[in-house]
Amino acid sequence: MNARSALGKYGEKLAARRLAEAGMTVLERNWRCGRTGEIDIVARDGAALVVCEVKTRRGDRFEHPMAAVTPEKARRLRDLAERWIQTHGGAPPGDVRIDVVGVLLPERGAPVVEHVRGVA
């Protein structure tokens, strides 16, 4: 595993912990759909199914993690959500929501984990 991949996995671990602390149930991590893409975290928030994109950045050398979710990325996440639903037995009883968790790892101090609900 390279450093970038390890950084992403660490950010996903922190994100999954944050979602669980918020009362959500993590159903699956790193779900792949062929060449179409990957959902970082699939969770349930009450009756809602949540597809969660996790973006992790080290320090402040790059754009804020939330800025990495472009309209095109949001479209891909909605498509992946539909495919996940089809693969797992149909539509959930509640809504389907796209969330983003941004993880910022400063050079010193604790990680900053920000969860934004319903971005797309």
PLY file of the C-alpha trace (Angstrom):
ply
format ascii 1.0
element vertex 120
property float x
property float y
property float z
element edge 119
property int vertex1
property int vertex2
end_header
0.00 0.00 0.00
1.43 3.38 -0.98
1.35 6.51 1.21
-1.60 8.05 -0.65
-3.65 4.88 -0.32
-2.79 4.59 3.38
-3.81 8.23 3.90
-7.17 7.55 2.24
-7.79 4.42 4.31
-6.98 6.30 7.51
-9.40 9.09 6.54
-12.12 6.54 5.78
-11.59 4.93 9.18
-12.00 8.31 10.90
-15.06 9.08 8.75
-16.74 5.75 9.58
-16.13 6.41 13.28
-17.67 9.91 12.98
-20.75 8.54 11.21
-21.20 5.86 13.88
-20.83 8.49 16.62
-23.61 10.44 14.88
-25.89 7.41 15.23
-25.54 6.09 11.71
-24.98 2.42 10.87
-22.14 1.72 8.45
-23.33 -0.99 6.06
-20.37 -1.25 3.74
-17.02 0.32 2.99
-15.21 0.59 -0.33
-17.99 -0.88 -2.46
-16.79 -1.21 -6.04
-18.92 -1.29 -9.15
-16.68 -2.52 -11.94
-15.04 0.36 -13.73
-17.82 2.77 -12.81
-16.30 3.65 -9.46
-16.37 3.13 -5.75
-18.51 4.24 -2.84
-16.31 4.96 0.17
-19.02 4.34 2.78
-22.63 3.18 2.55
-24.58 3.82 5.75
-28.08 3.98 7.14
-29.31 7.08 8.94
-32.73 6.13 10.28
-34.72 5.15 7.18
-32.35 6.99 4.81
-29.63 5.28 2.84
-26.48 7.39 2.83
-23.74 7.21 0.21
-20.74 8.93 1.69
-17.70 10.26 -0.14
-14.61 10.69 2.02
-11.89 13.17 1.10
-8.71 13.28 3.14
-6.03 15.94 2.91
-2.78 16.40 4.77
-2.08 19.90 6.06
-3.25 22.92 4.09
-1.15 22.38 0.99
-4.12 21.40 -1.14
-7.69 22.57 -1.60
-10.16 21.91 1.20
-11.42 18.31 1.04
-15.01 19.41 0.39
-13.97 21.28 -2.76
-13.00 17.96 -4.36
-16.65 16.94 -4.78
-17.51 18.56 -8.09
-20.92 18.39 -9.81
-19.51 15.59 -12.01
-18.40 13.63 -8.93
-21.84 14.15 -7.37
-23.48 12.74 -10.53
-21.23 9.67 -10.38
-22.11 9.18 -6.72
-25.84 9.31 -7.51
-25.32 6.73 -10.29
-23.32 4.51 -7.94
-26.05 4.83 -5.30
-28.59 3.54 -7.84
-26.35 0.61 -8.71
-25.79 -0.22 -5.03
-29.56 -0.20 -4.46
-30.16 -2.49 -7.46
-27.47 -4.89 -6.26
-28.79 -4.96 -2.70
-32.48 -5.64 -3.20
-34.19 -2.43 -4.21
-34.99 0.99 -2.87
-34.79 1.64 0.87
-37.90 2.78 2.76
-36.52 6.30 3.17
-34.60 8.73 1.05
-31.20 8.26 -0.53
-28.73 10.94 0.48
-25.21 11.84 -0.64
-22.95 13.05 2.17
-19.32 14.12 2.23
-16.87 13.69 5.06
-13.77 15.84 4.80
-10.76 14.84 6.88
-7.99 17.34 7.36
-4.76 16.09 8.93
-2.78 19.06 10.22
0.96 18.82 10.71
0.32 19.09 14.44
-2.72 18.33 16.48
-5.79 16.18 16.08
-7.46 15.45 12.75
-10.39 17.68 11.81
-13.37 15.66 10.58
-16.24 17.56 8.95
-19.49 15.84 7.91
-21.79 17.59 5.44
-25.18 15.99 4.82
-27.11 16.07 1.57
-24.59 17.59 -0.80
-26.26 16.18 -3.91
0 1
1 2
2 3
3 4
4 5
5 6
6 7
7 8
8 9
9 10
10 11
11 12
12 13
13 14
14 15
15 16
16 17
17 18
18 19
19 20
20 21
21 22
22 23
23 24
24 25
25 26
26 27
27 28
28 29
29 30
30 31
31 32
32 33
33 34
34 35
35 36
36 37
37 38
38 39
39 40
40 41
41 42
42 43
43 44
44 45
45 46
46 47
47 48
48 49
49 50
50 51
51 52
52 53
53 54
54 55
55 56
56 57
57 58
58 59
59 60
60 61
61 62
62 63
63 64
64 65
65 66
66 67
67 68
68 69
69 70
70 71
71 72
72 73
73 74
74 75
75 76
76 77
77 78
78 79
79 80
80 81
81 82
82 83
83 84
84 85
85 86
86 87
87 88
88 89
89 90
90 91
91 92
92 93
93 94
94 95
95 96
96 97
97 98
98 99
99 100
100 101
101 102
102 103
103 104
104 105
105 106
106 107
107 108
108 109
109 110
110 111
111 112
112 113
113 114
114 115
115 116
116 117
117 118
118 119
